[in-house]
Amino acid sequence: MILRSPVRQNQFIHPGNNQVGAGDETNINYNNSNDESEDAKTHPRDLDQVEGNADDIDISWGSRDNVEVDISCHQGSTISSVHNLISSASTPHQRNIAEVHISDMVKCIAQHHRDVSIVPKSYLPYLELFIKLSKPGIASSTYDSIKQSIHKNFLPTTSIETGISYGIEAPSAKKLTKWVQNIVHPSKYIDRSKSTVSLLKLPSGRSVNLVTNDIRYQISLLLSDKYLMHPDNLIYVDKNNPFVDPENDCLLGEINTGSVFKNASRFIWVKHRDLVFPIIFFIDSTLVTRHGVEPISITFGIFKLIIRNMPRAWFLAGYIEPDKNYSSLKVNQTYGTKEKLNDYHAIVDFILKDLTDLSNNGGFQYDVKMSKGIFPVTYKPVIQLAIADCKGADVLCGRFGCHAKKVKCLVRECQVPTASGDDYNFKCKFHEVETLKNMSAKNLGGLSFHKIDCSFYKMNMGGDPYGIFLASPSEPLHQIDLGICVYLLDGFIDKLSTKAKSYLDLHVRSLYSNNRRQSHRGFPIISAMRKGIVKNLPITTGK
């Protein structure tokens, strides 16, 4: 069982839900959202070596009342389950809390996890039931109804024959949520663990309700996770020293082996304890029940790839609302692509403002646990990668949404014309942020870009001149699995004669009929080939 932070990957508290009242909103004018306040500044602290051994930041919960509760990853568990459980039941509210250092929150959370007692243990089976019934599309009252039926017919609190009470309690959804919340979060940070709904006024004059999480607290929750922060799970090549750089002859490896990371290390370095803290975004739209949302998920580049592929290594910063949820000034008011993009980036800027301030104001202090001790460092967040599909990445860069032949330039990364897309001799020149930032709208249009206020121009990209244009590369799903692999098949089939195509389809159908029922996990899925591979092959990724 995994208990940690209120990241909601499956549950969504929509601003239109009756959970959100008018009094729960924070009214924010975007025109003033960039003003720097004292609360947004990072105040450095003394970085003297911490005395004691590496176990000082251990957050293992151990065994309480013969119930083994651990934050390690177990097969079949999802970290979002309990996250959803907490935040979906918490009414969004206005957050008005004093600034706290990330290092202080990490220590407090770790100490809380060491001291917490998992009592009563009889709640644990109900927790599993609650998680399964907290999925989108299931009424919030379902758990209480099923719980009552189970308790009445299978686990009665009082014996029907003797009338003796067993003393077994069936917790309500509200009580169970509060129980989990008190286990996961220190009482002093309960407010930080809850999502906030804010009313944001957009550059177009429209307004929108946004659901956001406290980024600093979410960072603290991940950094306090003993499993995630184990030295074996970090990208540092020397398990005894995080300041040792990797070899320069690595052509393909972890993030810290690349030139962007190394250049960022030189860019942010001020004192000998400064370390790059790479930030990785995943931004993609999804459908939750009837509501379309675009979550901004975040993980850290200090984790190895195998760790970054785990749900528990991510948290949600907030949700980008679709423009249909904006409140319009006039019913028939025109709303062009440029205005939509500016509103979109205003939302991204607002959701990530805390991270931007943290990155641009000196970072934060943290004690890195290594094999032979603890190293006090200054982590300086740098935006290193934004994972999105082609459409989403074009929006992040402000590029035209169309990729037809009539569009002058082919991609967002460089100036290659669409007409030269198949010319492998074309000399590509990557777009630089400062160059495009200072261009006129007309010149940008010639490169297939809109003139917008891009939110990523304000973020710390580690001094990389190409910024978001190269930090949003093509993802393997569309570029390789559904791109190159499909083109290779099409190119092969196109060279065959009609007779050869029929002969090939005959054998492919025979292979399918003789091998469709097998239990070898390494055997590819061949159901897409049941009618052959020449025409109408419904290939999806993995097939």
C-alpha positions as CSV (number, residue, x, y, z in Angstrom):
1,M,0.0,0.0,0.0
2,I,1.3,3.4,-0.9
3,L,0.5,6.5,1.0
4,R,1.9,9.9,-0.1
5,S,0.6,13.1,-1.7
6,P,-2.6,14.4,-3.2
7,V,-1.8,14.0,-6.9
8,R,-5.0,13.4,-8.9
9,Q,-4.3,11.5,-12.1
10,N,-7.7,9.9,-12.2
11,Q,-10.0,12.1,-10.2
12,F,-10.8,15.7,-11.3
13,I,-12.4,18.4,-9.3
14,H,-13.9,20.5,-12.0
15,P,-14.6,24.2,-11.3
16,G,-18.2,23.5,-12.4
17,N,-18.8,20.9,-9.7
18,N,-20.9,21.7,-6.7
19,Q,-17.9,21.0,-4.5
20,V,-16.6,24.4,-5.4
21,G,-18.4,27.4,-3.9
22,A,-18.1,31.0,-4.8
23,G,-16.4,31.7,-1.5
24,D,-13.7,29.1,-2.2
25,E,-12.2,31.0,-5.2
26,T,-9.2,33.2,-5.3
27,N,-9.6,36.1,-7.8
28,I,-6.5,36.7,-9.7
29,N,-5.9,39.2,-12.5
30,Y,-3.3,37.9,-14.9
31,N,-2.0,41.3,-15.6
32,N,-0.6,41.4,-12.0
33,S,0.3,37.7,-11.8
34,N,4.0,38.4,-12.6
35,D,4.5,40.8,-9.7
36,E,7.1,39.4,-7.4
37,S,6.2,39.2,-3.7
38,E,8.2,38.5,-0.7
39,D,6.4,35.2,-0.3
40,A,7.7,34.1,-3.7
41,K,11.4,34.6,-2.9
42,T,13.7,31.9,-1.8
43,H,15.7,32.8,1.3
44,P,19.0,30.9,1.6
45,R,20.0,29.2,4.8
46,D,23.3,28.1,6.2
47,L,24.6,25.0,4.5
48,D,26.8,23.6,7.3
49,Q,27.4,19.8,7.1
50,V,24.7,17.9,8.8
51,E,25.9,15.8,11.7
52,G,24.9,12.1,12.0
53,N,24.6,9.3,9.5
54,A,22.6,8.8,6.4
55,D,19.7,7.3,8.3
56,D,18.8,10.8,9.6
57,I,16.5,11.3,6.7
58,D,15.0,7.8,6.7
59,I,11.3,7.9,6.2
60,S,10.5,4.2,6.5
61,W,7.3,3.7,8.5
62,G,8.2,0.2,9.6
63,S,5.6,-2.0,11.4
64,R,2.9,-0.6,13.6
65,D,0.5,-3.0,15.4
66,N,1.7,-5.9,13.2
67,V,0.6,-4.1,10.1
68,E,3.4,-3.6,7.6
69,V,3.0,-0.2,6.0
70,D,5.8,0.9,3.7
71,I,6.2,3.5,0.9
72,S,8.0,1.1,-1.3
73,C,6.4,0.3,-4.7
74,H,4.3,-2.9,-4.7
75,Q,3.1,-4.6,-7.8
76,G,-0.5,-3.7,-8.6
77,S,-0.5,-0.5,-6.6
78,T,-0.7,3.0,-8.1
79,I,0.5,6.0,-6.4
80,S,-2.4,8.1,-7.7
81,S,-4.9,5.9,-5.8
82,V,-4.5,7.4,-2.4
83,H,-3.6,10.8,-3.9
84,N,-7.0,10.9,-5.6
85,L,-8.6,9.7,-2.4
86,I,-7.4,12.7,-0.4
87,S,-7.7,15.6,-2.9
88,S,-11.0,14.6,-4.5
89,A,-12.7,14.7,-1.2
90,S,-11.1,18.0,-0.2
91,T,-13.0,21.1,-1.1
92,P,-10.7,23.5,-3.0
93,H,-10.1,26.6,-1.1
94,Q,-8.1,29.8,-1.0
95,R,-4.6,29.1,0.2
96,N,-3.2,31.8,2.5
97,I,-0.2,30.4,4.2
98,A,3.2,31.7,5.0
99,E,6.3,30.7,2.9
100,V,8.2,27.7,4.1
101,H,11.5,26.4,2.9
102,I,11.4,23.2,0.9
103,S,14.2,21.7,3.1
104,D,12.1,22.3,6.2
105,M,9.1,20.7,4.7
106,V,11.1,17.6,3.6
107,K,12.4,17.1,7.2
108,C,9.0,17.6,8.7
109,I,7.3,15.1,6.3
110,A,10.1,12.6,6.8
111,Q,9.8,12.9,10.6
112,H,6.0,12.6,10.4
113,H,6.3,9.4,8.4
114,R,8.7,7.9,11.0
115,D,6.4,8.8,13.9
116,V,3.0,8.1,12.4
117,S,0.9,5.1,13.6
118,I,-1.4,3.2,11.3
119,V,-4.3,2.8,13.6
120,P,-6.9,1.5,13.6
121,K,-5.6,-1.2,11.2
122,S,-9.2,-2.3,10.6
123,Y,-9.5,0.7,8.2
124,L,-7.1,-0.8,5.7
125,P,-9.5,-3.2,3.9
126,Y,-12.0,-0.3,3.6
127,L,-9.2,1.9,2.1
128,E,-8.7,-0.7,-0.7
129,L,-12.4,-0.6,-1.4
130,F,-12.5,3.2,-1.3
131,I,-9.7,3.4,-3.9
132,K,-11.5,1.1,-6.3
133,L,-14.7,3.1,-5.9
134,S,-13.0,6.5,-6.4
135,K,-12.5,6.2,-10.1
136,P,-14.1,8.6,-12.6
137,G,-17.7,8.0,-13.4
138,I,-18.5,6.3,-10.1
139,A,-20.9,8.3,-7.8
140,S,-19.2,9.6,-4.6
141,S,-21.9,8.0,-2.5
142,T,-21.2,4.5,-3.9
143,Y,-18.6,3.7,-1.3
144,D,-20.8,4.5,1.7
145,S,-23.7,2.4,0.2
146,I,-21.5,-0.6,-0.5
147,K,-19.8,-0.3,2.9
148,Q,-23.0,-0.3,4.7
149,S,-24.2,-3.4,2.8
150,I,-21.0,-5.3,3.5
151,H,-21.0,-4.4,7.1
152,K,-24.6,-5.4,7.6
153,N,-24.5,-8.7,5.8
154,F,-20.9,-9.9,6.2
155,L,-19.3,-7.9,9.0
156,P,-22.1,-6.9,11.5
157,T,-21.0,-4.8,14.4
158,T,-23.4,-6.6,16.7
159,S,-24.2,-10.4,16.9
160,I,-27.8,-11.1,15.8
161,E,-27.9,-14.0,18.2
162,T,-26.3,-12.6,21.4
163,G,-26.5,-8.9,20.8
164,I,-22.8,-8.5,21.8
165,S,-20.9,-5.7,20.0
166,Y,-17.8,-6.7,18.2
167,G,-16.5,-3.1,18.3
168,I,-15.7,-3.1,14.5
169,E,-16.2,0.3,12.9
170,A,-17.0,0.8,9.2
171,P,-15.6,4.2,8.4
172,S,-17.5,6.6,6.2
173,A,-15.8,8.1,3.1
174,K,-15.3,11.4,4.9
175,K,-13.7,9.8,7.9
176,L,-11.5,7.5,5.9
177,T,-10.3,10.4,3.8
178,K,-9.4,12.3,6.9
179,W,-7.6,9.2,8.3
180,V,-5.5,8.8,5.2
181,Q,-4.8,12.5,5.1
182,N,-3.5,12.5,8.6
183,I,-1.2,9.6,7.9
184,V,0.3,11.1,4.7
185,H,0.6,14.8,5.7
186,P,1.9,16.5,8.8
187,S,-0.9,18.5,10.4
188,K,0.9,21.8,9.8
189,Y,0.9,21.2,6.1
190,I,-2.7,19.9,5.6
191,D,-3.6,23.2,3.9
192,R,-0.7,22.8,1.5
193,S,-1.8,19.3,0.5
194,K,-5.2,20.5,-0.8
195,S,-5.9,21.7,-4.3
196,T,-6.8,25.3,-4.9
197,V,-9.4,26.8,-7.3
198,S,-8.4,30.3,-8.5
199,L,-10.3,32.6,-10.8
200,L,-7.8,33.9,-13.4
201,K,-8.4,36.8,-15.7
202,L,-6.9,36.1,-19.1
203,P,-5.2,38.5,-21.6
204,S,-8.2,38.3,-23.9
205,G,-10.5,39.6,-21.1
206,R,-12.0,36.2,-20.5
207,S,-11.7,34.4,-17.1
208,V,-11.3,30.8,-16.1
209,N,-11.3,28.8,-12.9
210,L,-8.1,26.8,-12.5
211,V,-7.3,23.9,-10.2
212,T,-3.7,23.9,-9.0
213,N,-1.5,22.2,-6.4
214,D,1.2,23.7,-4.2
215,I,4.3,22.9,-6.3
216,R,6.8,23.5,-3.4
217,Y,4.9,21.1,-1.2
218,Q,4.6,18.5,-4.0
219,I,8.4,18.8,-4.6
220,S,8.9,18.2,-0.8
221,L,6.8,15.1,-0.9
222,L,8.9,13.5,-3.6
223,L,12.1,14.5,-2.0
224,S,11.0,13.0,1.3
225,D,10.3,9.6,-0.4
226,K,13.0,7.3,0.8
227,Y,12.6,4.9,-2.1
228,L,12.7,7.5,-4.8
229,M,15.7,9.3,-3.3
230,H,17.8,6.2,-2.7
231,P,21.3,6.7,-4.2
232,D,20.8,3.8,-6.6
233,N,17.8,5.6,-8.1
234,L,19.6,8.8,-8.9
235,I,21.5,9.7,-12.0
236,Y,24.7,10.5,-10.1
237,V,27.6,8.3,-11.3
238,D,29.4,8.3,-8.0
239,K,27.1,6.9,-5.2
240,N,29.3,8.7,-2.7
241,N,29.5,12.1,-4.3
242,P,26.7,13.9,-6.3
243,F,29.2,16.4,-7.6
244,V,31.1,13.9,-9.8
245,D,30.4,14.5,-13.5
246,P,29.8,11.5,-15.9
247,E,32.2,10.6,-18.6
248,N,32.2,12.7,-21.8
249,D,32.2,9.8,-24.3
250,C,28.7,8.7,-23.6
251,L,26.6,9.1,-26.8
252,L,23.3,7.7,-25.3
253,G,22.6,7.8,-21.6
254,E,20.9,9.6,-18.8
255,I,20.1,13.3,-18.8
256,N,23.3,14.3,-17.1
257,T,25.4,12.8,-19.9
258,G,24.0,15.3,-22.5
259,S,25.4,18.6,-23.5
260,V,22.3,20.5,-22.4
261,F,22.7,19.3,-18.8
262,K,26.4,20.0,-18.7
263,N,25.9,23.5,-20.2
264,A,23.2,24.1,-17.6
265,S,25.6,23.1,-14.8
266,R,28.0,25.7,-15.9
267,F,25.2,28.3,-16.4
268,I,23.7,28.0,-12.9
269,W,27.0,27.4,-11.0
270,V,27.7,30.2,-8.4
271,K,28.9,28.3,-5.4
272,H,30.6,24.9,-5.1
273,R,27.4,23.4,-3.7
274,D,25.2,24.3,-6.6
275,L,23.6,21.4,-8.5
276,V,21.3,21.3,-11.5
277,F,17.8,20.1,-10.6
278,P,16.3,19.1,-14.0
279,I,12.5,19.5,-14.4
280,I,10.6,17.4,-16.8
281,F,7.0,18.2,-17.9
282,F,4.4,15.9,-19.3
283,I,1.6,17.9,-20.9
284,D,-1.2,16.1,-22.7
285,S,-5.0,16.4,-22.9
286,T,-7.1,13.7,-21.5
287,L,-10.8,13.0,-20.9
288,V,-12.0,12.5,-17.3
289,T,-15.7,11.5,-17.2
290,R,-17.2,14.2,-19.4
291,H,-14.6,16.8,-18.8
292,G,-11.7,17.4,-21.1
293,V,-8.6,18.6,-19.2
294,E,-4.9,19.0,-19.9
295,P,-2.9,18.1,-16.7
296,I,0.7,19.4,-16.2
297,S,2.6,16.6,-14.7
298,I,6.1,17.1,-13.3
299,T,9.0,14.8,-12.4
300,F,12.7,15.3,-11.7
301,G,15.6,14.6,-14.0
302,I,17.7,13.5,-11.1
303,F,15.8,10.2,-11.2
304,K,17.0,7.5,-13.5
305,L,14.7,6.6,-16.4
306,I,13.4,3.4,-14.7
307,I,12.3,5.6,-11.8
308,R,10.8,8.3,-14.0
309,N,8.6,5.6,-15.6
310,M,6.9,5.0,-12.2
311,P,3.7,6.9,-11.4
312,R,4.9,7.7,-7.9
313,A,7.8,9.8,-9.3
314,W,5.3,12.3,-10.7
315,F,3.0,15.0,-9.3
316,L,0.4,17.2,-10.9
317,A,1.0,21.0,-10.8
318,G,-2.5,21.8,-12.1
319,Y,-5.0,21.6,-15.0
320,I,-5.1,23.6,-18.2
321,E,-8.8,24.3,-18.9
322,P,-10.1,24.1,-22.5
323,D,-11.2,27.4,-24.0
324,K,-14.8,26.2,-24.0
325,N,-14.7,26.7,-20.2
326,Y,-13.6,30.3,-20.4
327,S,-16.2,32.9,-19.6
328,S,-16.7,35.1,-22.6
329,L,-17.2,38.9,-22.6
330,K,-19.6,38.7,-25.5
331,V,-21.4,35.8,-27.1
332,N,-20.4,36.7,-30.7
333,Q,-16.9,38.0,-29.9
334,T,-14.2,36.8,-32.2
335,Y,-11.6,34.6,-30.6
336,G,-8.7,33.9,-33.0
337,T,-5.8,31.5,-32.7
338,K,-3.4,34.1,-31.4
339,E,-5.8,35.1,-28.6
340,K,-6.3,31.4,-27.7
341,L,-2.5,30.8,-27.6
342,N,-1.9,33.9,-25.4
343,D,-4.7,32.7,-23.0
344,Y,-3.2,29.2,-23.0
345,H,0.3,30.4,-22.1
346,A,-1.2,32.8,-19.4
347,I,-2.7,29.7,-17.8
348,V,0.6,27.7,-18.0
349,D,2.4,30.7,-16.6
350,F,0.1,30.9,-13.6
351,I,0.2,27.2,-12.8
352,L,4.0,27.1,-13.0
353,K,4.6,30.5,-11.4
354,D,5.8,29.1,-8.1
355,L,8.3,26.9,-10.0
356,T,9.4,29.8,-12.1
357,D,10.0,31.9,-9.1
358,L,11.9,29.1,-7.3
359,S,14.1,28.6,-10.4
360,N,14.8,32.3,-11.0
361,N,15.5,33.2,-7.4
362,G,18.3,30.9,-6.3
363,G,16.7,27.4,-6.1
364,F,16.4,25.6,-2.7
365,Q,18.5,23.8,-0.2
366,Y,18.4,20.0,0.2
367,D,20.5,17.4,2.0
368,V,21.3,14.6,-0.6
369,K,21.6,11.2,1.0
370,M,24.5,9.3,-0.6
371,S,26.0,5.9,0.3
372,K,28.5,7.3,2.8
373,G,26.9,10.4,4.1
374,I,24.8,13.4,3.5
375,F,25.7,16.3,1.1
376,P,24.1,19.7,1.6
377,V,23.5,21.1,-1.8
378,T,21.7,24.0,-3.5
379,Y,19.3,22.6,-6.1
380,K,18.6,25.0,-8.9
381,P,15.6,24.0,-11.0
382,V,16.1,24.1,-14.7
383,I,13.5,23.2,-17.3
384,Q,15.0,20.5,-19.4
385,L,12.3,18.6,-21.2
386,A,8.6,19.0,-22.0
387,I,7.0,15.8,-23.2
388,A,3.9,16.3,-25.4
389,D,2.5,15.1,-28.7
390,C,3.1,17.1,-31.9
391,K,0.0,19.2,-31.5
392,G,0.6,20.0,-27.9
393,A,4.3,20.8,-28.4
394,D,3.4,23.2,-31.3
395,V,1.1,25.0,-28.9
396,L,3.9,25.2,-26.3
397,C,6.2,26.8,-28.9
398,G,3.5,29.1,-30.4
399,R,3.8,27.4,-33.8
400,F,1.0,27.1,-36.4
401,G,-1.2,24.1,-35.8
402,C,-1.4,23.1,-39.4
403,H,1.3,20.9,-41.1
404,A,-0.1,20.9,-44.7
405,K,2.0,21.7,-47.7
406,K,0.8,25.3,-47.8
407,V,2.4,26.0,-44.4
408,K,5.9,27.5,-45.2
409,C,8.0,25.7,-42.5
410,L,7.7,22.1,-41.6
411,V,8.6,21.8,-37.9
412,R,9.0,23.9,-34.7
413,E,12.7,23.1,-34.2
414,C,14.2,24.7,-37.2
415,Q,13.6,26.8,-40.4
416,V,13.4,23.9,-42.9
417,P,10.7,24.7,-45.5
418,T,7.9,22.2,-46.0
419,A,8.9,21.8,-49.6
420,S,12.4,20.6,-48.5
421,G,11.1,18.1,-46.0
422,D,12.4,15.2,-48.0
423,D,15.8,16.8,-48.8
424,Y,18.3,15.2,-46.5
425,N,21.0,17.6,-47.7
426,F,19.2,20.7,-46.4
427,K,21.3,22.5,-43.8
428,C,19.0,23.0,-40.8
429,K,19.4,26.0,-38.4
430,F,17.7,25.6,-35.1
431,H,15.5,28.4,-33.8
432,E,16.9,30.5,-30.9
433,V,14.6,32.0,-28.3
434,E,16.1,35.5,-28.4
435,T,15.9,35.6,-32.2
436,L,12.2,34.6,-32.4
437,K,11.3,36.6,-29.3
438,N,12.4,39.8,-30.9
439,M,10.9,39.1,-34.4
440,S,8.0,40.9,-35.8
441,A,4.7,39.1,-36.3
442,K,5.2,39.2,-40.0
443,N,8.6,37.6,-39.9
444,L,7.4,35.0,-37.4
445,G,4.6,34.2,-39.7
446,G,7.2,33.4,-42.4
447,L,8.5,30.8,-40.1
448,S,5.0,29.5,-39.3
449,F,4.9,30.9,-35.8
450,H,2.5,33.3,-34.0
451,K,3.6,36.4,-32.1
452,I,2.6,35.5,-28.6
453,D,3.7,35.9,-25.0
454,C,5.2,32.5,-24.5
455,S,5.3,31.3,-20.9
456,F,8.5,29.3,-21.4
457,Y,10.4,32.5,-22.3
458,K,10.2,33.4,-18.6
459,M,11.5,30.1,-17.3
460,N,15.0,29.1,-16.5
461,M,16.1,26.8,-19.3
462,G,19.7,26.5,-18.0
463,G,21.1,29.1,-20.5
464,D,20.2,26.9,-23.5
465,P,19.7,29.3,-26.4
466,Y,17.1,27.1,-28.1
467,G,14.9,26.9,-25.1
468,I,11.5,25.3,-25.5
469,F,12.0,24.7,-29.3
470,L,14.5,21.9,-28.7
471,A,13.2,21.0,-25.2
472,S,10.0,19.7,-26.7
473,P,11.3,16.9,-29.1
474,S,9.1,14.5,-31.0
475,E,8.0,11.6,-28.9
476,P,8.6,8.0,-29.9
477,L,5.0,7.0,-30.1
478,H,4.2,9.1,-33.2
479,Q,7.7,9.6,-34.6
480,I,8.8,5.9,-34.4
481,D,6.0,3.4,-33.6
482,L,3.3,5.1,-35.6
483,G,5.8,7.0,-37.9
484,I,8.9,5.5,-39.2
485,C,7.7,1.9,-38.6
486,V,4.5,2.5,-40.6
487,Y,6.4,4.3,-43.3
488,L,8.8,1.4,-43.7
489,L,5.9,-1.0,-44.1
490,D,4.1,1.2,-46.6
491,G,7.3,1.6,-48.6
492,F,7.9,-2.1,-48.7
493,I,4.3,-2.9,-49.8
494,D,4.3,-0.1,-52.4
495,K,7.1,-1.9,-54.3
496,L,5.2,-5.2,-54.6
497,S,3.1,-6.3,-57.6
498,T,-0.6,-7.0,-57.2
499,K,0.1,-10.7,-57.3
500,A,2.8,-10.5,-54.7
501,K,0.5,-8.5,-52.4
502,S,-2.2,-11.1,-52.6
503,Y,0.3,-13.8,-51.9
504,L,1.7,-12.0,-48.9
505,D,-1.8,-11.4,-47.5
506,L,-2.6,-15.1,-47.9
507,H,0.3,-16.1,-45.8
508,V,-0.2,-13.4,-43.2
509,R,-3.8,-14.5,-42.6
510,S,-2.6,-18.1,-42.3
511,L,-0.1,-17.0,-39.7
512,Y,-2.8,-15.2,-37.7
513,S,-5.3,-18.2,-37.8
514,N,-2.6,-20.6,-36.6
515,N,-1.0,-18.4,-33.9
516,R,-3.8,-16.2,-32.6
517,R,-4.2,-18.3,-29.4
518,Q,-0.8,-18.5,-27.6
519,S,0.5,-17.6,-24.2
520,H,4.0,-16.4,-25.0
521,R,4.4,-12.9,-23.6
522,G,7.2,-12.1,-25.9
523,F,5.1,-12.9,-29.0
524,P,3.8,-9.8,-30.7
525,I,0.1,-9.0,-30.9
526,I,-1.1,-10.1,-34.3
527,S,-4.8,-9.5,-34.1
528,A,-4.4,-6.4,-36.4
529,M,-3.2,-8.7,-39.2
530,R,-6.2,-11.0,-39.3
531,K,-7.2,-9.6,-42.7
532,G,-3.7,-9.2,-44.0
533,I,-1.3,-6.3,-44.0
534,V,-1.7,-4.7,-47.5
535,K,-4.9,-2.7,-46.9
536,N,-6.6,-1.2,-43.9
537,L,-4.1,-2.4,-41.4
538,P,-5.4,-1.0,-38.0
539,I,-2.0,-0.7,-36.4
540,T,-1.7,0.9,-32.9
541,T,1.4,1.3,-30.8
542,G,2.8,-2.0,-29.6
543,K,1.4,-3.9,-32.6
